[in-house]
Every structure is written in structure tokens, then in C-alpha cells.
Amino acid sequence: AKLAGVGEQVANVTAQAMRGELDFEQSLHARVATLKGAPVSVIETVANDLPLMPGLEELVARLKAHDWKIAIVSGGFTAMTEALKQQLKLDVTIANNLDVEQSEQGATLSGTVSGKVIDAQAKADAVVALAKQYDIPMSQTVAMGDGANDLIMMDVAQLGVAFHAKPLVRQKADASVARGGLDQLLYFLV
């Protein structure tokens, strides 16, 4: 959003959604609409230079060494989650699809998304579906999140972990990590 010149506008809408003050699907459509006409290269630039949270690579490597299946189910966008999938060798990513328009000026964002919106319920449904797909008992599932749109997903999993989360999410989670890197989850999991 910053690269497209609408960073502050999108940040305000995102903050409202993360606090549970705004319906996620409405906020997603509002945020994506601000990107209409932005060159696709904006998304490619971000996807190719994603900052990794401290401890993420260690967490994934250790879990993969113990044969865990790891998925990102995000209210973000497939361009970013697929880049992370490749970089970290994740099993699955599920996210929203940004629509692209072709014009004489080149490929630009249409300001819309296609397919099922990955909202709170879709995240929860993904945990159940992935457990079934990989023949994992629900009693062996973990979901981690930081915003209100992660609560249903965290509730459906056996262990719901709040990571650097909003106050509401910390209150409702089974466990919470407030400081440090993602690798701290290893104390809960391995």
C-alpha cells in the first residue's frame, strides 16, 4: 500500500479490522479498492522482499525436522504467501487472490479480489480441511494468530497461540507469546 501511495489509508482500515471493529471481508475489499491502477510490479516488489519475523526460519526448520505439516492461511495475498512457501518450503498456503487487468500501460491491479475471501471462518475451515487432507487428528492441530480474524481458527485447533497479538486475541488464546521470536513456540510444540 505504501508503494502504491495509499499506505496510511490502508493502515487505518487494517487496524480497525485487526481490533475486531470492522468486518474483515468489508475491510479487505476497501483496502484492495485503494490499489486499483497500481502496477503489478508493486506486489512483486513486496513479495520478493518480505521481511521474515525473527525466529521463523528456525521454527519451520525444527518443525519440518519432526515431520510437521506447516501451512500459512492468511487474509493477505497469494503473491506473498506463495513467495514464503517457496522460501521456507511450506506445505500449503491459502490466501486471497488479487485480480489483475491488462492494459496498454501493462498489468495493473484491478482493485478487486477473486475467489473465496479468506476471512475468520475460512481460516477455521482450512484448519479442519488440512487436518483431514493430511490425516492429522484435530487433537494434534495448532493455530497461531495475532488479530481478531484468527480467533475462530485458533478455537477450532487443539492449541490456539496468540503471537504478538492484540489484547482480545491474547485473552482468548490457549497460550500467548508477547515477546521474542517465533522460535519461542518450540517450547510449546517440540
Sequence and secondary structure as in RCSB ss.txt:
>XXXX:A:sequence
AKLAGVGEQVANVTAQAMRGELDFEQSLHARVATLKGAPVSVIETVANDLPLMPGLEELVARLKAHDWKIAIVSG
GFTAMTEALKQQLKLDVTIANNLDVEQSEQGATLSGTVSGKVIDAQAKADAVVALAKQYDIPMSQTVAMGDGAND
LIMMDVAQLGVAFHAKPLVRQKADASVARGGLDQLLYFLV
>XXXX:A:secstr
 TTTT HHHHHHHHHHHHTTSS HHHHHHHHHHTTTT BHHHHHHHHTT    TTHHHHHHHHHHTT   EEEEE
EEHHHHHHHHHHHT SEEEEEEEEEEEETTEEEEEEEEESS   HHHHHHHHHHHHHHTT  GGG EEEESSGGG
HHHHHHSSEEEEES  HHHHHHSSEEE SS GGGGHHHH 
